[in-house]
Amino acid sequence: VDVVVVCPSGELADRAVEAGIATVHAVPPVADSVTQGRMRDSQRLWQTCLRIARRDDHVVIFSYYLLAFAPVARPVLRARGVHVTLDLHDTLPSPKARLAVRLGSRAVDSVIACSRFTAGQLAHRPRVSYLHRAVTPPTSIAQVAAGDTTPQVAPVGAGGPLRIGIVGRITQEKRHLLLIDAVAQ
């Protein structure tokens, strides 16, 4: 798979290069208010995507605010045979943001969601895939000592204490602690 990243310049672009992605289109952000800046950044990211997208490419959107221009870009991308997928892993507290996601999600071909709860924010989508799987860290000290840090898939209904693992960017805005509290209840 040939991966190309289109993202705002800064940390994400730097991390993509460090990860070995050969082609990174870093779009300088606009210094503006958060909302106006995101809208302008979204427009500029889509313009870059429209410029570089080729027939049969597969575009994956990782930020819900990019949905604002998806309906505008969709006809051009469809004409080129480009498939657009939304990777939705946020639960949005704002009614305005949920409405924007509901409307913008109509302009994508498919959705990857971390749960049915998260996907409930979308407009009805016939092609939604849920990517979730229980994973526990190695339980044996001998495994860790031997350098085996491969996570093991937890069998359904396995006994023992519940473990919650987080794979990805751990920040307060993602509300992981709320999830842990809910599970504890």
MIRORO-836535 format. One record per residue: x, y, z of N, C-alpha, C in turn; residue number from 1. Coordinates in nm, 2 decimals, always signed. Each point is the difference from the previous one (the first is absolute). Example, Ala and Ser with C-alpha at 12.3 -4.5 7.8 and 13.67 -1.06 7.14 Angstrom:
! MIRORO-836535
n.east; n.north; n.up; ca.east; ca.north; ca.up; c.east; c.north; c.up; pos
+1.32; -0.57; +0.78; -0.09; +0.12; +0.00; +0.09; +0.12; +0.00; 1
-0.04; +0.11; -0.07; +0.09; +0.11; +0.00; -0.08; +0.11; +0.08; 2
This chain:
! MIRORO-836535
n.east; n.north; n.up; ca.east; ca.north; ca.up; c.east; c.north; c.up; pos
+0.09; -0.12; +0.00; -0.09; +0.12; +0.00; +0.09; +0.12; +0.00; 1
-0.02; +0.09; -0.09; +0.07; +0.13; -0.01; -0.08; +0.10; +0.08; 2
+0.06; +0.05; +0.11; -0.07; +0.09; +0.09; +0.05; +0.14; -0.02; 3
-0.10; +0.09; -0.02; +0.03; +0.14; -0.01; -0.08; +0.07; +0.11; 4
+0.07; +0.09; +0.07; -0.07; +0.08; +0.11; -0.01; +0.14; -0.04; 5
-0.13; +0.05; +0.01; -0.02; +0.14; -0.01; -0.05; +0.05; +0.13; 6
+0.07; +0.09; +0.06; -0.03; +0.04; +0.14; +0.06; +0.15; +0.03; 7
-0.05; +0.06; +0.11; +0.06; +0.13; +0.03; +0.15; -0.02; +0.04; 8
+0.08; +0.10; -0.04; +0.14; -0.01; +0.04; +0.01; +0.00; +0.15; 9
+0.11; -0.05; +0.05; +0.02; -0.01; +0.14; +0.03; -0.14; +0.05; 10
-0.05; -0.03; +0.12; +0.02; -0.13; +0.07; -0.04; -0.12; -0.09; 11
-0.12; +0.01; -0.05; -0.05; -0.12; -0.08; +0.08; -0.02; -0.12; 12
+0.04; +0.10; -0.07; +0.08; -0.01; -0.12; +0.14; -0.06; +0.04; 13
+0.06; +0.05; +0.11; +0.13; -0.05; +0.04; -0.01; -0.14; +0.04; 14
-0.11; -0.04; +0.07; -0.01; -0.14; +0.04; -0.02; -0.09; -0.12; 15
-0.07; +0.04; -0.11; -0.02; -0.08; -0.12; +0.13; -0.02; -0.07; 16
+0.09; +0.10; +0.00; +0.13; -0.02; -0.06; +0.08; -0.09; +0.08; 17
+0.00; +0.01; +0.13; +0.07; -0.09; +0.09; -0.04; -0.14; -0.01; 18
-0.13; -0.02; -0.03; -0.06; -0.13; -0.02; +0.04; -0.07; -0.13; 19
+0.07; +0.08; -0.09; +0.05; -0.06; -0.12; -0.10; +0.02; -0.12; 20
-0.09; +0.09; +0.02; -0.09; +0.03; -0.12; +0.07; +0.09; -0.09; 21
+0.01; -0.05; -0.13; +0.09; +0.07; -0.09; -0.06; +0.13; -0.05; 22
-0.13; +0.01; -0.02; -0.06; +0.12; -0.05; -0.10; +0.07; +0.10; 23
+0.04; +0.11; +0.05; -0.08; +0.07; +0.10; -0.02; +0.14; -0.05; 24
-0.13; +0.04; -0.02; -0.03; +0.13; -0.05; -0.04; +0.08; +0.13; 25
+0.09; +0.08; +0.05; -0.02; +0.08; +0.12; -0.06; +0.14; -0.04; 26
-0.12; +0.03; +0.04; -0.07; +0.12; -0.03; +0.01; +0.09; +0.12; 27
+0.07; +0.12; -0.02; +0.01; +0.09; +0.11; -0.13; +0.04; +0.06; 28
-0.02; +0.00; +0.13; -0.13; +0.04; +0.06; -0.02; +0.15; -0.01; 29
-0.13; +0.04; +0.01; -0.04; +0.14; +0.00; -0.01; +0.05; +0.14; 30
+0.07; +0.11; +0.03; -0.01; +0.06; +0.13; -0.13; +0.08; +0.01; 31
-0.10; -0.05; +0.07; -0.13; +0.05; +0.01; -0.07; -0.05; +0.12; 32
-0.13; +0.03; +0.02; -0.07; -0.06; +0.11; -0.01; -0.15; -0.03; 33
-0.03; -0.08; +0.10; +0.00; -0.15; -0.01; -0.09; -0.04; -0.11; 34
-0.13; +0.05; +0.00; -0.10; -0.04; -0.09; +0.04; +0.04; -0.14; 35
+0.03; +0.13; -0.02; +0.03; +0.05; -0.13; +0.13; -0.06; -0.05; 36
+0.10; -0.02; +0.09; +0.12; -0.07; -0.04; -0.02; -0.14; -0.05; 37
-0.09; -0.07; +0.07; -0.03; -0.14; -0.04; -0.07; -0.01; -0.14; 38
-0.09; +0.10; -0.02; -0.07; +0.00; -0.13; +0.10; +0.03; -0.11; 39
+0.08; +0.10; +0.02; +0.10; +0.04; -0.10; +0.10; -0.12; -0.02; 40
+0.05; -0.06; +0.11; +0.09; -0.11; -0.02; -0.07; -0.12; -0.07; 41
-0.13; -0.02; +0.03; -0.07; -0.11; -0.07; -0.01; +0.03; -0.15; 42
-0.03; +0.12; -0.03; -0.01; +0.04; -0.14; +0.14; -0.02; -0.07; 43
+0.11; +0.04; +0.06; +0.13; -0.01; -0.06; +0.05; -0.15; -0.01; 44
-0.04; -0.08; +0.10; +0.03; -0.14; +0.00; -0.07; -0.07; -0.12; 45
-0.13; +0.03; -0.01; -0.08; -0.06; -0.11; +0.06; +0.05; -0.14; 46
+0.04; +0.13; -0.01; +0.06; +0.04; -0.13; +0.12; -0.08; -0.03; 47
+0.08; -0.02; +0.10; +0.12; -0.08; -0.02; -0.03; -0.14; -0.05; 48
-0.10; -0.06; +0.07; -0.05; -0.14; -0.03; -0.05; +0.00; -0.14; 49
-0.08; +0.10; -0.04; -0.06; +0.00; -0.14; +0.11; +0.01; -0.10; 50
+0.11; +0.07; +0.03; +0.11; +0.02; -0.09; +0.08; -0.13; -0.02; 51
+0.01; -0.08; +0.10; +0.09; -0.11; -0.01; -0.07; -0.14; -0.02; 52
-0.13; +0.00; +0.03; -0.08; -0.13; -0.01; +0.00; -0.05; -0.15; 53
+0.03; -0.13; -0.01; +0.00; -0.07; -0.12; -0.11; -0.11; -0.01; 54
-0.03; -0.04; -0.12; -0.10; -0.10; -0.02; +0.02; -0.12; +0.10; 55
-0.11; -0.05; +0.06; +0.00; -0.11; +0.09; +0.08; +0.02; +0.13; 56
+0.03; +0.12; +0.04; +0.06; +0.03; +0.13; -0.11; -0.03; +0.10; 57
+0.05; -0.01; +0.13; -0.09; -0.02; +0.11; +0.04; +0.10; +0.10; 58
-0.09; +0.10; +0.03; +0.03; +0.11; +0.09; -0.07; -0.03; +0.13; 59
+0.08; +0.00; +0.11; -0.06; -0.02; +0.14; +0.01; +0.13; +0.08; 60
-0.12; +0.05; +0.04; +0.00; +0.12; +0.08; +0.00; -0.04; +0.15; 61
+0.09; +0.06; +0.08; +0.02; -0.03; +0.14; -0.05; +0.10; +0.09; 62
-0.05; +0.12; -0.05; -0.05; +0.10; +0.09; -0.14; +0.04; -0.05; 63
-0.09; +0.00; +0.09; -0.14; +0.03; -0.04; -0.02; +0.14; -0.06; 64
+0.08; +0.10; +0.04; -0.01; +0.13; -0.05; +0.03; +0.01; -0.15; 65
+0.07; -0.10; -0.06; +0.02; -0.01; -0.14; -0.12; -0.03; -0.08; 66
-0.11; -0.04; +0.07; -0.12; -0.03; -0.07; -0.07; +0.12; -0.06; 67
+0.04; +0.12; +0.05; -0.07; +0.12; -0.05; +0.01; +0.02; -0.15; 68
+0.11; -0.04; -0.06; +0.02; +0.02; -0.14; -0.01; -0.13; -0.08; 69
-0.03; -0.11; +0.07; -0.02; -0.13; -0.07; -0.11; +0.01; -0.11; 70
-0.11; +0.06; +0.03; -0.11; +0.01; -0.11; +0.05; +0.07; -0.12; 71
+0.09; +0.10; +0.02; +0.05; +0.08; -0.11; +0.10; -0.08; -0.08; 72
+0.08; -0.08; +0.06; +0.11; -0.08; -0.06; -0.06; -0.13; -0.06; 73
-0.11; -0.05; +0.05; -0.05; -0.13; -0.04; -0.02; -0.01; -0.15; 74
-0.06; +0.09; -0.07; -0.03; -0.02; -0.15; +0.13; -0.01; -0.08; 75
+0.10; +0.08; +0.04; +0.13; -0.01; -0.07; +0.07; -0.13; +0.03; 76
+0.00; -0.04; +0.12; +0.07; -0.13; +0.04; -0.08; -0.12; -0.06; 77
-0.13; +0.00; +0.00; -0.08; -0.11; -0.06; +0.03; -0.01; -0.14; 78
+0.01; +0.11; -0.07; +0.03; +0.00; -0.15; +0.13; -0.07; -0.03; 79
+0.10; +0.01; +0.10; +0.13; -0.07; -0.02; +0.00; -0.14; +0.06; 80
-0.11; -0.04; +0.05; -0.01; -0.14; +0.06; +0.07; -0.01; +0.14; 81
+0.01; +0.12; +0.07; +0.06; +0.00; +0.13; -0.10; -0.03; +0.11; 82
+0.04; -0.09; +0.09; -0.09; -0.05; +0.10; +0.04; +0.08; +0.13; 83
-0.10; +0.06; +0.07; +0.02; +0.07; +0.12; -0.06; -0.07; +0.12; 84
+0.09; -0.02; +0.11; -0.05; -0.07; +0.12; +0.02; +0.10; +0.12; 85
-0.09; +0.00; +0.09; +0.01; +0.08; +0.12; +0.04; -0.10; +0.11; 86
+0.11; +0.03; +0.07; +0.04; -0.07; +0.12; -0.05; +0.08; +0.12; 87
-0.11; -0.04; +0.06; -0.06; +0.07; +0.11; +0.02; -0.06; +0.13; 88
+0.07; +0.07; +0.09; +0.04; -0.06; +0.13; -0.03; +0.10; +0.11; 89
-0.08; +0.10; -0.03; -0.04; +0.11; +0.10; -0.14; -0.01; +0.03; 90
-0.04; +0.03; +0.12; -0.14; +0.02; +0.04; -0.01; +0.15; +0.03; 91
-0.08; +0.06; -0.08; -0.01; +0.15; +0.00; -0.10; +0.05; +0.10; 92
+0.04; +0.08; +0.10; -0.10; +0.05; +0.09; -0.09; +0.11; -0.05; 93
+0.05; +0.08; -0.10; -0.07; +0.11; -0.05; -0.11; -0.04; -0.10; 94
-0.12; +0.05; +0.02; -0.10; -0.03; -0.10; +0.03; +0.05; -0.14; 95
+0.07; +0.12; -0.01; +0.04; +0.06; -0.13; +0.10; -0.10; -0.07; 96
+0.09; -0.05; +0.08; +0.10; -0.09; -0.06; -0.06; -0.13; -0.04; 97
-0.09; -0.05; +0.08; -0.07; -0.12; -0.04; -0.08; +0.02; -0.13; 98
-0.07; +0.11; -0.01; -0.07; +0.03; -0.13; +0.09; +0.01; -0.12; 99
+0.11; +0.07; +0.02; +0.10; +0.01; -0.11; +0.05; -0.14; -0.04; 100
+0.03; -0.09; +0.10; +0.04; -0.14; -0.04; -0.11; -0.07; -0.07; 101
-0.12; +0.01; +0.05; -0.11; -0.07; -0.06; -0.02; +0.04; -0.14; 102
+0.01; +0.13; -0.03; -0.02; +0.05; -0.14; +0.13; -0.03; -0.09; 103
+0.12; +0.02; +0.06; +0.12; -0.02; -0.08; +0.02; -0.15; -0.03; 104
-0.05; -0.09; +0.09; +0.02; -0.14; -0.02; -0.07; -0.06; -0.12; 105
-0.10; +0.08; -0.05; -0.07; -0.04; -0.12; +0.09; +0.01; -0.12; 106
+0.11; +0.07; +0.01; +0.09; +0.02; -0.12; +0.12; -0.10; +0.00; 107
+0.00; -0.10; +0.09; +0.10; -0.10; +0.00; -0.06; -0.14; -0.05; 108
+0.09; -0.08; -0.05; -0.04; -0.13; -0.05; -0.01; -0.11; +0.11; 109
+0.08; +0.01; +0.10; -0.01; -0.10; +0.11; +0.06; +0.07; +0.12; 110
-0.03; -0.07; +0.11; +0.04; +0.05; +0.14; +0.07; -0.11; +0.08; 111
+0.11; +0.03; +0.06; +0.05; -0.09; +0.10; -0.03; +0.07; +0.14; 112
-0.06; -0.08; +0.09; -0.04; +0.06; +0.13; +0.06; -0.09; +0.11; 113
+0.03; +0.06; +0.11; +0.05; -0.09; +0.11; -0.11; -0.06; +0.08; 114
-0.13; +0.04; -0.02; -0.11; -0.07; +0.07; -0.13; +0.04; -0.07; 115
-0.10; -0.07; +0.03; -0.14; +0.03; -0.05; -0.04; +0.14; +0.06; 116
+0.04; +0.02; +0.12; -0.04; +0.13; +0.07; +0.06; +0.11; -0.08; 117
+0.13; -0.01; -0.03; +0.06; +0.11; -0.08; -0.07; +0.02; -0.14; 118
-0.02; -0.11; -0.06; -0.07; +0.00; -0.13; -0.14; +0.05; +0.00; 119
-0.06; +0.00; +0.12; -0.14; +0.06; +0.01; -0.01; +0.15; -0.02; 120
+0.12; +0.06; -0.01; +0.00; +0.15; -0.03; -0.01; +0.03; -0.15; 121
+0.01; -0.11; -0.08; +0.00; +0.02; -0.15; -0.14; +0.00; -0.06; 122
+0.00; +0.04; -0.12; -0.12; -0.02; -0.08; -0.01; -0.15; -0.03; 123
-0.11; -0.05; -0.03; +0.00; -0.15; -0.03; +0.10; -0.04; -0.10; 124
+0.08; -0.09; +0.03; +0.11; -0.04; -0.09; -0.02; -0.16; -0.02; 125
-0.01; -0.04; -0.13; -0.01; -0.14; -0.02; +0.13; -0.07; +0.02; 126
+0.12; +0.07; -0.02; +0.13; -0.07; +0.01; +0.07; +0.06; +0.12; 127
-0.02; -0.05; +0.12; +0.07; +0.04; +0.12; +0.08; -0.13; +0.05; 128
+0.13; +0.01; +0.02; +0.07; -0.11; +0.06; +0.04; +0.04; +0.14; 129
-0.01; -0.09; +0.09; +0.04; +0.03; +0.14; +0.13; -0.07; +0.03; 130
+0.10; +0.07; +0.03; +0.13; -0.05; +0.04; +0.02; +0.00; +0.14; 131
-0.03; -0.10; +0.07; +0.02; -0.01; +0.15; +0.03; -0.15; +0.03; 132
+0.10; -0.02; +0.09; +0.04; -0.13; +0.04; +0.06; +0.01; +0.13; 133
-0.03; -0.09; +0.09; +0.06; +0.01; +0.14; +0.14; -0.05; -0.01; 134
+0.09; +0.08; +0.05; +0.14; -0.04; +0.00; +0.06; +0.02; +0.14; 135
+0.07; -0.10; +0.05; +0.06; +0.02; +0.13; +0.16; -0.01; -0.01; 136
+0.07; +0.07; +0.08; +0.15; -0.01; -0.01; +0.05; -0.13; +0.04; 137
+0.13; -0.03; -0.02; +0.05; -0.13; +0.04; -0.01; -0.02; +0.15; 138
-0.05; -0.11; +0.05; -0.02; -0.02; +0.14; +0.12; -0.06; +0.07; 139
+0.08; -0.06; -0.07; +0.12; -0.07; +0.06; +0.12; +0.09; +0.01; 140
+0.06; +0.00; +0.12; +0.12; +0.08; +0.02; +0.11; -0.07; -0.09; 141
+0.00; -0.13; -0.02; +0.09; -0.06; -0.08; -0.01; +0.05; -0.14; 142
-0.12; +0.02; -0.05; -0.02; +0.05; -0.14; +0.07; +0.14; -0.01; 143
-0.03; +0.09; +0.10; +0.06; +0.13; -0.01; +0.15; -0.01; +0.01; 144
+0.05; -0.08; +0.09; +0.15; -0.01; +0.02; +0.06; -0.06; -0.13; 145
-0.07; -0.08; -0.07; +0.06; -0.06; -0.13; -0.02; +0.10; -0.11; 146
-0.06; +0.12; +0.03; -0.02; +0.10; -0.11; -0.12; -0.02; -0.08; 147
-0.09; -0.10; +0.04; -0.12; -0.02; -0.07; -0.11; +0.09; +0.05; 148
-0.02; +0.12; -0.07; -0.11; +0.09; +0.05; -0.12; +0.00; -0.10; 149
-0.01; -0.11; -0.07; -0.11; -0.02; -0.09; -0.14; +0.00; +0.08; 150
-0.09; +0.09; -0.03; -0.13; -0.01; +0.07; -0.07; -0.13; -0.04; 151
-0.07; -0.06; +0.09; -0.08; -0.12; -0.02; -0.15; +0.03; -0.02; 152
-0.06; -0.06; -0.09; -0.15; +0.03; -0.02; -0.07; -0.08; +0.12; 153
-0.08; +0.08; +0.07; -0.07; -0.06; +0.11; -0.12; -0.09; -0.05; 154
-0.01; -0.12; +0.04; -0.11; -0.08; -0.04; -0.13; +0.06; +0.06; 155
-0.11; -0.01; -0.07; -0.13; +0.05; +0.05; -0.04; -0.08; +0.12; 156
-0.04; +0.08; +0.11; -0.04; -0.07; +0.12; +0.11; -0.05; +0.09; 157
+0.13; +0.05; -0.03; +0.11; -0.04; +0.08; -0.01; +0.05; +0.14; 158
+0.04; -0.09; +0.10; -0.01; +0.04; +0.14; +0.11; +0.09; +0.03; 159
+0.00; +0.05; +0.12; +0.11; +0.09; +0.05; -0.04; +0.14; +0.00; 160
+0.09; +0.09; +0.05; -0.04; +0.14; +0.01; -0.01; +0.06; -0.14; 161
-0.09; +0.10; -0.01; -0.02; +0.07; -0.12; +0.12; +0.10; -0.02; 162
+0.05; +0.00; -0.12; +0.11; +0.09; -0.04; -0.05; +0.09; -0.11; 163
+0.03; +0.12; +0.01; -0.03; +0.10; -0.11; +0.12; +0.05; -0.05; 164
+0.03; -0.03; -0.13; +0.12; +0.05; -0.07; -0.04; +0.11; -0.10; 165
+0.09; +0.09; -0.01; -0.02; +0.11; -0.09; +0.12; +0.00; -0.10; 166
-0.04; -0.01; -0.13; +0.10; +0.01; -0.11; -0.03; +0.12; -0.07; 167
+0.09; +0.10; -0.01; -0.02; +0.12; -0.07; +0.05; +0.12; +0.09; 168
-0.04; +0.12; -0.04; +0.03; +0.12; +0.06; -0.08; +0.01; +0.13; 169
+0.07; +0.01; +0.11; -0.07; +0.01; +0.13; +0.00; +0.14; +0.05; 170
-0.12; +0.07; -0.01; -0.01; +0.14; +0.04; -0.13; +0.01; +0.08; 171
-0.01; +0.10; +0.08; -0.12; +0.02; +0.08; -0.12; +0.02; -0.08; 172
+0.01; +0.07; -0.12; -0.12; +0.02; -0.08; -0.07; -0.13; -0.05; 173
+0.08; -0.11; +0.00; -0.06; -0.12; -0.05; -0.09; -0.07; +0.11; 174
+0.01; +0.05; +0.12; -0.08; -0.04; +0.11; +0.01; -0.15; +0.04; 175
+0.12; -0.05; +0.00; +0.03; -0.14; +0.03; -0.04; -0.03; +0.15; 176
+0.02; +0.09; +0.08; -0.03; -0.02; +0.15; -0.15; -0.01; +0.01; 177
-0.08; +0.07; -0.08; -0.15; -0.02; +0.01; -0.04; -0.14; -0.04; 178
+0.07; -0.06; -0.10; -0.03; -0.13; -0.04; +0.03; -0.10; +0.11; 179
+0.12; +0.02; +0.06; +0.04; -0.09; +0.11; -0.10; +0.01; +0.12; 180
-0.04; +0.12; +0.03; -0.10; +0.01; +0.11; -0.13; -0.06; -0.03; 181
-0.04; +0.01; -0.13; -0.13; -0.06; -0.04; +0.01; -0.16; +0.01; 182
+0.11; -0.05; -0.05; +0.02; -0.15; +0.01; +0.01; -0.04; +0.15; 183
+0.06; +0.08; +0.08; +0.00; -0.04; +0.14; -0.13; +0.00; +0.07; 184
-0.09; +0.08; -0.05; -0.14; +0.01; +0.05; -0.08; -0.13; -0.03; 185
